[in-house]
Amino acid sequence: MSTLDYIFSPVSIRDGAKKIFQETLKGNTHFHFHQEKISSTVDFVMNTIRENYPDMKIPFHSRWGHFRPGNVDRSLWLKARLRGTDSLEVARIKWDLVIPSVLLDAGAGPDWKFYEKETSKNYSRSEGLGVASFHLFLTGAFSEDGKSLRSHFEGLKKVTPKLIEESFQVGEKNPLVGVEGRASLLKNLSDALTNKTYFPGGRPGNLIDYLLKKYPTSIPATGILRAVLDALGPIWPGREKLGGVNLGDVWNHSKFGLIPFHKLSQWMTYSLIEPLLENGTQVTGVEELTGLPEYRNGGLLLDGEILTFKNIKDQELTWGAESDLIIEWRALTVYVLDLIAQEIQNRLGKSPQDFPLAKVLEGGTWWAGRKAASLRRAGGVPPLNIKSDGTVF
């Protein structure tokens, strides 16, 4: 396995997480780990699972859940408009929707909301971003002709911060974090879509054609992740590189070297699986992907006191994604999510294949993290202050 193959694999994410965990046990990071707090946190997550999904029919944690707030499944609105369309083309269109939507998903900030006239409701945070991006897609703004239900490099390169501000109802009293970063990501996506190896028709949905050609009978989830990393890697802001290849969500810890996460890429991978399954395409090995190290999952560990700060003053400071403290916190999140998942699987009598992390997150830890934050702090803000540029969290 080449170095790049390794860094672009879930194995490297777990190895980096384990390294940080072991250094934490030795007292060499910014955090203390409290094994005795895992059981009570799992209790909290299990209660959240039963509240959210009493029938235990839990979908994967993906962008599609953010199209369903307010007990309204907006994917049915899309389905109605696609009636009579070939099933594979429907899957392509859903990828055309979900890939830009995921790129627009990084933290919104505590004060932004989106008003949806169809339901007469306000939605905030990830659900608000999901609903706003869903409606923007329905206008055809991402297509080459400005009206079709598809995304294309010609349409995406026209996306401006002004369009995002208008479409997401951004204003002085409704500020959205990282507007410039979001617009930049979609322009970078437009550039990436000109790579005919992965996108023969210049659409995000063409990545399905690449994967079906490579894996004609069954697509491994790690194969989807690798395709996302290879095909969309150029869109991320320049950070760490290896042999000229942009590594994306990989960070250089001052003591422990490169620590990979690929959070948004794995979030996108989880979000791409559902349309494939609906198309009848077999996807295997979903359990090999990792937990997502962001402020809800990672916040749960701090609010559940599984992790505590060595220096309590660190909790009051604002940290960038490149800081050792945030790298450590994210790595510990990946490691501890595996511990929580194993305990939940044991309690439910389920195997990792039957109840993968994608379901643990959705059931699950992400919602429990939000609930814990809302119980402890006004506005449900996370227990850690993160400086976001709209491209990481």
N, C-alpha and C positions, 0 to 999 in steps of 0.2 A: 504494500500500500504506500503510495507516494505521500509526502507531507501534506499536499493540498487535499488529496482524498481523505486523509485522516482528519484534517481541520474541518472539512465539510461533512463530517459524519456525526451522528448522535453519540457515538462512542467517545469522541474527543470532548464533547460537551460534558459528559458524565465523568470522564477522567479529570478534567479541569475542576469540576465541582468537588470531586473527591479530594483532590489535592488541597483545595482551599479549606474543606472540612477538616482534614487531618491537621493542617496548620492552625486552624481555630482551636482544636483540642490541645495543641501545644502552647496556646496562648500567643500566637504570632499574627493575629488579625485584629480588627477593630471590634470583634464580637465575642460574646460567650455563648455557648450552646448548652441547652437544658433538656436533656433526654426525657426527664420526668414530666415535661409539659406536653409531650406529643399526644398522650392518651386523651387529655382533656380537649386538645385542639381537634383531634379526630372525632370526639363526641360532638363538638360544635359543627364540624363539617357534615357528619352523619345526619344531624338534625336539620341542617340546611338542605341536604339532599332530599330528605323526606318531605320537607315543606315545598320545595320546588317541583319535585317529581314523585308524588305519592305512589304512582303506578310503576316507578323505577324504570320507565322507558326514557332513558337519558340519551340525547343526541351527543355527538362530538362537540367539544368546545370549539366554536368556529364563528366566523363572521355572520353566518346565517342566523344565529341566535339574536344578533343585533338588528335583524330585519323584522323581528317578531315582538317588540315591546308593546305594552298595553294590550296584551292578548290578541294582537292582530298579526296574522302571518302574511306579510306583504309579498312574500315569494309567490303567493297565489295570485296576486295582481299581475305579476310578471307572467306567470303560467297562463293566465287568461289571454294575455296579449300574444302569446306564442302558440296558441292552439293551432294544430295542424302542421307545426314545424317538426322536421326530422329530429329524432331524439338526440343524435350526436350533435346536431347544430344547437339544440337547446342547451346541451352541456357546454358547448363553446360560448354561447351567449352568457351563461351563468358565470363562466370564468372571466368573460369580458367585464361583467359587473363586479365580481368579488375581488379581483386582483387590484384594480384601482381603489376600490373601497377599503381594502386592507391597508393600502399605502396612505390613505387619508385617516387612518384610525388612531395614530399615536395620541397620547393624552390631550384632552381638550382644555384642561384647566377647570377650576371649580366654579367659574361664573358664567360659562357659556351654556346656551340652550337653543333648541331648534323647535319652532312651532309648526306643527303639521296640521294644515287646514282640513284634511280629510278626516282626521280623528278629533280635531279641536283640542289637541293636547300638546304640552311641551315635553321634550325629551332632552336629556343632558348626557354628558360623558360619552361612553362608547355607543350606547343605544342612539343617542342624538346624532352622533357622527354617522352611524350606520344608516339611520333613516334619511338624513340629509344627503348622503352619497347615493342612496337608492333612488331618491327623487331626481337628483342631478343626472344619473344614468338614464332614467326614463325619459328625460328631455331630449336625449340624443346628443348631448354636449360632447361626449367622448368619441363620436363617430366621425368619419371623414366628411359626411354630408350635413352633419349637425342635426340630424333628426332620426337616424336609424338606431335600433336597439342593439348596439354593439360598440365596442371600443376599437380604435384603430390609431396607428401612430400619427396619422395626419390630424386627427381630432385632438389627441392628447397633447400634441406639441403646442396647441393654441390655448391651453389652460393657463390662466394667469392668477396671481393672488387676488386680483379684483373679482374674477369670476367666482373664486372660492368664497370670498367675503360676501358677495351678493347671494350666492346659492345657500350659504350656511348662515345667512342672516347676521353676519358679524357687524358690530357697531361699537360705539364708545361704551354703551351700557351692556353690551353683549360680546365681550372680548373672547377670542379664540386663540389659544397658544399655538405658535409655530405655523402661521399661515404661509409665510414665505417658504419654509421647509417643505410643506405639503405640496405647494405648487411646483417646487423644484423637483420633488420626487416624481411627479407625473410627467414633467418634461423629460426627466431622465428615463422614465419608462418608455416614452415615445422613442427615444434614441435606441433603447434596447430592443424594441420591437422591429427594428430594421435588420436584425440578425435573422437571415432566412433559414438558418439551420434549425432554430427553435421556433421561429414564427414565420412560416412560409407565406402567410397571407397578411402579415403585418398586424395581427390581432393577438391580444393576450390568450384568447381561446385556442389559438393554433398550437399552443404548447401541448394540448391534448393529442394532436396529430403526431407530434414528435414522440410523445410517450407511448402511444399505441404502436408506432412503428418499431420502437425499441423493445417494448414489452407487449407483444401481440395477444397473449393469453391472460396474463395477470400482472398488475402493476404493483411493485413493492412501495410502501409509503416512503421508505428511504430513497427510492428512485425519484419520487415526486419532489422530495426535499432537495435532492442533488440537482434536479433540473431547474428548480426555482433558484438555487444558489448560483448555478452556472449561467442561466439565461438572464436573471435579473440582478446579478451581482454588480454590474456596472452602474446601477441606479443609485447605489448608496453613496453618501458623501465620502470623500477620500479619507480613509483612516489607515489601518494597517494593510500592507500589501505583501504578497509573496510571489516573486517572479513576475511582477507586473500585474498580478491578479488582485483586485480589490476584495478583501476578506469580509467586508461588511461588519456584522455585529460580533467582532472579535476585538478584545481589548488587551493592552499590554500592562500587566500588573508590575509595579516597580521591583518587587521581590520574586514573583512567581512566574513571570513570563506571560505568554499569550494564553488568554482564557476565552474560549469561544462560547457563544450563546445562541445566535441565529434565532432570536425570539420572533421577530416579525416574519421571517421566512418559514419557521415552523407553524406559526399562527396561520399563515397563508396556506401552507400544506394541509393543515387540518381543514381549512375552509374549502379547499379544492376537492377533497375526497367525497363530500356529500353529492355533488353533481355527477361524479363518476359512478357512484353506487346507484344513483337513480337511473343512470343510463344502462345499468346492467353490467358495468365493468367491474371485475374483481380487483379489490385492493387488499394487500396482505401486509402484515407486520406493523400495523399502526402502533402497537405497544412499544416498538423500538424508539419512537420519537420521545422527546423529553418534555418535562414540565416547562411552562413559560415563565421566565424570571422577570416579572414586572410588578407594578406597585400594589396590585390586589393580592396576588399570591404571596409576594414577598412581605407585604404589609400584614397579612394574616400571621406570619411567623413572628413578627415583632409584637403585634397586639396579643398573640397567644403566648408571648414570652418564651417561645422556643429559642429565639435569639434575643439577646439583650446587648446594649452598647457597653463596651468597657468604660468609655468616657461618656457620661450622660449628656454632656454639652454637645456632643456630635449630633444628637437628635435635633438640636435647635439650628444647626447650620444648614446651608444649601449646598448640595453636592452635584458635580457634573458626572455624566455617564463614564467619563474616563478616569475618575478618581479611584484610588485603591479601595476605599470604603464601599463604593457602589458595586465595583467588580466583585468584591468579597460577598456582599449582601446578595447579589444575583446568583453567584455560584452556590452559596449556601441554600438559596431558595430551590435551585434545581435538585440539589442533593436531598434536602428534607422533603420535597414533594414526592420523591421516590419512596421515602420511608412512610409518609402518610398514605400514599397509594397502596403500598403493601399491606398496611394495617387495615385499610378499608376493604381491600380485596379479601383479606382473611376473614373479616367480620361478615362479609356477604357470601363467603364461600365461592368466590369467583376467581377465575384465572386472569392473568394480565391480558390474555387474548380476548376473553369475554368482557372484561371491564378495564380497558386500557386507560392510561393517563388522560386521554382525550375526554373520557367520561367523568373521571375523578375531578378534572378541572371544571367541567361544566356543571357537575352535580351540586355543589362541589366547592372546591377551594377558592375559586375566583369569586363566587357569590358570597361565600363565608368571609372572605377578605373585605368585601364591600360592606357586608353587614356589621362586621366587627368595627370597621372604621366609623360607620354611622352611629354606632352605640357609644363610641368614645370621644368623637370630635365633631364639632359643628360643621355641617356641610359634608361630612364623610371624607374629609381629606386624609391622605395617607399619613402614616406615622413617621415618614421620612421625607425631607424636602429635596426634591430632585429638579435640577435645571434641565428642561427638555427643549430640544430644538424641533420637535415634531417628527423625528425620524427613528427614535429608539423605542419609546414606551407608548 
